[in-house]
Amino acid sequence: MRHWEKAFMLVIAGCLTLQTGCSREVQEEPVTLTYWSDIRTRVSAYRADIPLYTELEKRLGVHLDIIDIDAAETSQQFSIMLSSGSYPDIIEYNLSGYPGGARKAITDEVILPLNDLMAEHAPNLSAQLAAHPAWEREVRTEDGLYYTFPMIRNNPKLCTYIGPALRKDWLEKLQLEVPKSIAEWENVLLKFKEIPGVEYPFAYEESVMKASSAFMSAYGAKGVQEAFYYEDGKVHFSPAEASCRQFWTLWNRWYSMGLLAPDFATSSHEVITEKISTGKVGATICRAGGGIGTYLQKAKEKSFDFVAAPYPTLDGQSHVKFSHNMPECAPFASVSTHCRNPEKAVEVLDYGYGEDGILLYNFGIENESFVFENGKPIYTDMVRQNPEGKSMSEILNLYVRSTHSGPFIQNIGYMEQYMYRPQQQEALEVWTSNTDGTKYKMPQYTLTSEEQSRYNEIMIPVFEYIRTQELQFVLGKRPLSEFQEYVTELYSMGLGDAVKIVEQAVRRAEGM
C-alpha cells in the first residue's frame, strides 16, 4: 500500500473500506445510465459541466445522462415521472414519501429489491452495513429487502450545521451582545431595523427554518420537516401542540412589527445571500458553509462580519429541546425496474462507500480540487480562493457532493476545511452548545407496507394543510384564537391514527 493510501485510511477513520479496482480507467464503450437527480440545479447558474461526474464516468466506464430536476419541486416531479410510466435507471429520492413507502414501490415495480445485486456488485456498501448494524436497519424494508444506497455521516459533527446568525459588526456598532433569549432577539432586530438601508432586519429560507427548528425550539416546538419526537416513552406530533401556537404568536408579532421579511415563506438562498451581503438584512437562519462562508466572501462592506448565535430560549440560559440534527444514515438512491443494466447501476452507486469513492465524493479530483499534504487531502487555492471570485460553496458543488447529500459516506475532513473560517468553526460549536436535541430524537423504526400506505394517505394532506394554515396564522389572516379548532381539523384528517401507526412501529422496533 502506498504512503498516501495509508495516511488517507486514517482520515476516514470509522469507515470500513474495500478496494474494488474501480479507479482504473475503463477503455471499453461506456454503458449509459439515466440518473434522476437535482445535482445540476446547484451549478447550472455558473457552469454546465460537473467535473465530479466527468471523473466518475472515466473511472467506472459509464456515461451518466443526468435528468435535471428542481430541488424545490422534487415531490411534484417525482409524481410526474411516476405517472409517465417511464423510469430512469437511477432515482435519487427518499421513498418514505411514496404511497406505501419503499416496500410498496418494490411491489408496484418502481424500484428493484437489491439483496442479490448488492451481494454480488456492492462489496463496499455491504461491508459498511455489516460493520454498522444501525446503518443496515435504515436501508431495508420491514421484511428485509434492501432498496437504497444511503447518505451516511460518519461523525456526529457532520449532523449539525444550521442555526441563527447575524451581523457582528452591527452588534458592535450598536453596543449590543449576541442575543440568547427571545426578548434579546426582539431588541436587536428593532435596533437593526433603524439602520439606514435595511429593508427588513430578519430573513431566511423556509427549508432551512423547518430543518433547524430555530426559534420554534424556544417554546418546545419543532419544525414540520421532522415533526414527530419521542418523550417519556411516547410519540408526539409538534405542530398539533400548544407550543407551536406560542411560536406562531411570536412570528405573527414580529411580522406585524416589520421585523420579518414578508417573503419569508418563499425566499430563495440566492435572494437571502444578496440581501445579507449588501446590508439589506442583518439576521438569518443559515448553514455554516453555504451561509456564513458565502456571506463573508460576497460581502460588499470591508467591515462586514457575521457571528453565530445560540438557539434562543425564553430565559437565555436553559437548553432548547430541539435543534438541527441530521440522521447519521438516510435513504437516498434506488435502482428502478426499468434500469437497462442494474449490475452497472449498483456498481456506480457502490463506489461512494469505498476508499477511492469516499475520497472523490468528499475532496474531488487530485491536483484540481485537492492535493495531498503529509498524506492528507487538502483543498487547493482554486477551491479556497477562486480566482474568478466564486465562493468555496460554488466551486465545491462542481467537484464534490460532501456539501450536500448523496449516495456516499461523508467525511469530517471535508467539513474541517470547508468551515475553515473562525466564524464558521465557532458556529458549529455554538449551535450544539445549548441543545438537548438528541434526547428527543425518534427511535429507529420501520413501517410495514400497509402502515406506510395508510400513514402517507393521512400525512401527505396533513402536512400540506399545516403549511397553508401556519402561513395564515403568521400573516394574521386566521386568528390564533382558532388554534384549537385547527388542531381538531388535523385529527379529523386522521392524525391520531398516524400517531398510533408510528407508536406501534416504535414499540415493535424496541421489542415491546
N, C-alpha and C positions, 0 to 999 in steps of 0.2 A: 504494500500500500504506500502511495506517495505521501510526502510530508504534509502537503496541504489537505489531503484527504483525512489524515489522522486528526489534524487540527480542527477541521470542519466538523468531525464527529463530536468534538467537544462542544461546538457551538450549538448543535442540535440535540444537546443532552435531553434525555427524556423521550426521544423519538427513536424507536427501533427501526432500522433501515435495512433495505435489501438492495443490492446492486442487480439490475436486470439486464444491463448491457444496452439499454435503450438509447444511451447518449451517443452511440456511434451513428454516423451518417448512414442513411439507407439509400442505396443507389437505384433500387427498382422504381417502377412507375408508382407514384404515391396513390394511396387509397383516398378517396374524397368522402368526408363525413360532414353532414349538415349539423350545425351547432347553434341551438337556440339560446341566446344569452344577451344581457344588457351591457356587455363589456364595452361595446363601441360607443355607447351614449356618453361615456366618461371622457372620451378622447376625440370624438368627431369634430368638435369645435376648433381644434387646432392641428389635427393630423389624421390622415385617412388610414395609414397602415399602423399595425401594432407589432413592434419588434418581438415582444414576448411570444406571440403566436407564430411569427415567421421562424423563430428559433425552434419552437416546439415542433413545427411541421418538419423542419430539416432533420431534427433528431429522430423523429418517430416514423419518417417516411409516410406522411399523411398530409392531405390538404384539408383544412378546416374551413368550410363555407359557413361563415358566421351570419346567422339571421338576426338582423338588428331589431331589438325591441326597446321600448322606452321603459326605463326603470320605474317611472312613476305610474305606469299603466300595465304592470306585469300581469295582474289578475285578469284584466279585461282581455289582454292579448293572448293569454293562455286559453281563455274560453273561446276566443275566435279561432285559435289554432285547433282546438278540440272539435269545434263544430265543422271545420273544413274537412275533417276525416283524413287529413294528410299530416303525418307527424315527422318532424326532423329526427335525425339519428340520435342526437344527444339533447336532452332538455334540462336546463338549469331552472329548477322550480321547487319550492317547498310544497310537497304534495299533501301536507296536512290540510291545505285549502281545497283539495279535490273532494267532491261529494262522496263520502265513504272512505276517504283517506287513501293512503298508498296501497292498502290491500285491495280496495275496490278498483283502483287504477290498474292493478295487475289483472283482476277478474275481468275488467272491461277491455282488456288487451290494449291498454295505452302504453304501459311500460313493461319491461321484462323482469321476471324474478332473476336474480343474479347469482344464486348459490353455485351452480355448476360453472358459470362463466368466471366467477371470482376465484374459485378453487383452482382453475387452470390458467387464467390470464391476469390475475390481480395479486401477485405474490406480495407486493408492498403493503397494500391495504389489509390483506389477510393477516400479515404478520403484526401490523399495528393493532388490529382488533383482538387478536389472540393475546396480546400483551396488555390490553386495556379493556377489560370487560365492560366498564361503564360506557365506553365509546361504542362497543359492539351492540349494546341494547338500543342505541339510538338509530341504528341503520337497518333494522329488520322489523318486520311486522309482528303482530302478536303470535302468529303461528310459525315464526322462524324464517320468513322469506326475506333475504337481503334485497334491497331495492334502490339504494342510493350510495353515491360517493360523497362523503360529508365534508363540511368545513370544520377543521379541528384547530383549536387554540391550545397549545401545549404548555401554557404558563398563565397563572391567574392574572398577571399584569396585563395580559392581552385582552381581557374581558371587560375592562372599564376604561373608556377613553372619551366620554362625553360628559359635559357638565356646564354650569354657569360661568360666565367670564365677562369682563368689562374693561373699559379704558382706564388703565392705571395712571396715565399722565393726567387725565381729567380728575381722578380722585385726589391726586397730589395737589393739583392746582386749586381745587375746592377745599383742601384740607379735610378730606373725608377718609375714613378707614374702609377697608374691604368689607362689604356688608355680610353679616352672618344670619340675621333674622329677617323676617318678612317686613317688619317695621323699618329696619335699617335700609332694606332694599327700596322701599317706597320713598324714603327720604332721598336716597341717592338719585333715583330716577327723576324725582321732582327737580332736583338741582341740575341734572343733566339736561332736562327739558329747557332750561333757561339759557343754555349755551348757544350763542349765535350759530346758525347753520344747521342745527339739529332739527330733523324732521320729526322723529319720534325717538325717545330715549332707548326703547327696548323693542327688538325684533328677532325673529327666529324662524327656522324651518320647522314645519309641523311634524315631519317624520322624526326629527332629532328630539323634539319635545316629547313625543309619545314614547320614544325608546328610552329616554332618560328618567322620566317621572320627576324631573327637577321642578321645584315649587309645589307641585302636587304633593310630593312626599312630606312637605312640612305639616300637612294635615293628615297624613297617613293614607293618602290616596295614591293610586297607581295608574300609569298611562294605559290607554286602550291596547297598545301593541302587545303587552303581556299583562292582561287584566286580572288573571287569576293569581292568587297567592295562598300560602299554606300557613296557618297559625293555630296553635293549640289542637293539633290533630284534625283540623277541619279545612276544607277548601272554601275560599272566599272569592267573591267577584267584586272588585273595587268600584266600578262605575255605578253600581246599584247601592252603594253605601253612603251614609251621611257625610263622610269625609270628602267625598267627591263634590257634594253640594258646597261645602266650605271653600274648596278650591275654586269652583266656578264663580262663587260670590266674589272672591278676590279678583279673579280675571275680569269679571264684569265691572268691578270698581276701577281697576287700572285702565280698562278700555274706555270707560266713561270719562276718566281724568286725562285721556290723551297720552298715557304712558306706553301703551302698546300700539305698534304699527297696525293699521286697520286691515292689512292684507295678511295677518298672522296665520291664517288657515291655508294660504296658497303660495306664500313667498318661497322662491327657489334659493338654492345655495349661491348661485351667481348674483342674484339681487341682494342677498344679505351681505355677501363679500364686498360688493361695490359700495353699499351704504356705510358699512363699517370702515372700510379703507379710506373713504372720502369724508368721514366725520359727520355723516347724517344720522348715524345710530351709534349709541355708546355702550350698549349691553346686549347680551345674547345668550343662547344655549348652543354650544358648539362642540366639535371634535378638537382634540389637541393637535392633530396633524393637519387635516384639510381646513380646519378652522383657525385656531391661534397661529399656526405656522404660516398659513396663507395670508392672513390679515397683516402680520408683521412684515411679510415680504412685499405686499402690494400697497402698503400704507403711503399716503400722499404727503404726510407731515413728518418732518425729521424727529419731532418729539414723541411720535406715536409709540405707545407701549400698551400691552394688554396683560391682564392678570386674571387667573382663575379664582373663583370664589367657592367656598364650600357649599354643598347643598343646603339651602336655607332652612331654618327651623323657626318655630314660633318664638322660642326664647333665646335663640342664638347660641345655645350651649349643648342641648341634647343631640342625640343621634337621630338621623332620619330612618324611616322604616325601609324605604326603597331607594334605589339609585340605578344608574345604568350598569347592567351586568350581563354581558353576552354569554350564551351557553358555551361550554367547553367543546361540545361536539353537536353539530346540527346538520340535518339532511340538506343536500344541495343539488346534486346532478344525477339524472337517471338515464337509462338507455331505453329508447322507445321500441315498440314491437315492429315498427316499420324500418328499423335500422338494417341497412344492407350488409353490414359487416360488424355484428355485435362483438366479435372477438377483438377486432381492432379498436372499437369504441371503448371497450373495457381496458385495453392496454393503454390507450391515451389517457383515460381518466385515472388509472392507477399510477401514472407517472408522478403525480404530485405528492405521493406518500413514500417515495424512496429518496435516497440521498441526493442524487442529481436533480430530481424534480423539486425537492424542498429548496435546494439552492436556487434553481431557476425562478420558482414562483415567489421567493422572498427577496432575492437580490438581483435577478435578471441575468444579463449576459456579461461574462468576464471580459474585461478591458473596454467595455462600453458603459455599462451602468455600475459595475463594481470591479475592484481589483483585490487580490489577496495581499494583506499586510500582516506579517508574522502569523501566517496561516489562517487569518480571519478575513471574511469577505467585508470589504469597506466600499461604500458608495463613492463614485467618482465625483469630481467637480462638475461634470456635466449634469449630474443629478442635484447636487447640493447648491451649486452656484451657477445655474444655467446661463450661458452667455446670451441667450435670446430673451432672458427675463421671465421665463416660465417658472412657475412655482415648483417646489420639490414634489408636491402632490401631483401636479400635471405631468411631470416627467415620469414619476414612478408608475403612474397609470398606464404608461406605454410599455414598461419593462417588467412589471411585477403584478401580482394580484394580492399581495400582502396588505395593501392599503384598503382593500375591500374583502368581501367574502369570495370563496371559490372552492373548488374540489382539490384541496391540498392541506398540508399542515403548516400553519403559520408559526413563524419562529421569532422569539423575543429579540434576536439580534437585529431584525428589521426595525422594530419599534425603538430600540436604543439609539439608532441612527436617525430615523425619521423624526423622532421627537428630540432632536439634539439641542434645541434652544433651551436655555434655563427656564423660560416661561412655560414651555411645554412639559418639561420634566417636573416642574412644580405643580402643574395642573394635574398630572397623573397621581401625584401624592395627595393633593388637596381633595380631589373628588372621591378618594377612598378613605379619607380620614375620619369621617363622621357618619358612616352609614352601617346599618345592620342588614343590608340587602340580602346577603347570603342566608341569613337566618330564616327569611320568609320565602325563599325560592321554592317553587313547586318541585316535589319529588319526581324522579323519573317514572314515567308510566306510558303505557301503550294502549290505545283504544282498539277494540276489535273492529272488523269491517262494518258490522251492524251499528256499533256505538258511534263510529266516526261518521257514518252516513246520517244518523239522527242528530248528532252534535252539529254537523255542518248545516243541516236543514234548519236548525234553530239559530245557530250563532252567526251565520253569514248575514241574515237580515237584522239580527240584534245589533251586531257591530255597526252596520250601516246606519241603523236608527240612532244609535248612540252618537255617532259622528254628526248627524244632522241636528240632533237636539242639543248637544253641548254648544254648538255654534249659536243656536237660537238663545240659549241661556246667557252666554257671554255677551252677545250683541244686544241683549235686553229685549229681544223680540218675543221671548217667552219668559214670564216672571219666574223667579226662583222659588216663589211660594208654591209652584206646581211641581216641585221636585218629587214629592211622594207620589203624585199622580203619574209622573214619568216612570218611577220605579215599578208601579203597578202595571204599567204598559209593558215593561220589559218582561215581567213574569207572565203576563198574558200571552206573550210571544213564545213562552216555553223555557225561559231562563232557568227556572227551578229544575226542570228535567235535565238541562245541560249540566248544571252543577252536580246533580246526582250521578250522571254518567261519569264525570271526571272523578268524583269521590270514589265510585266503585272501582275505577281503573287504578287509582292510587292505592286503595286497600288491597287490591289483587296483587299489585306490584310489590307491596310490603309484606305480602303473605298473611294478611289479616283475615 
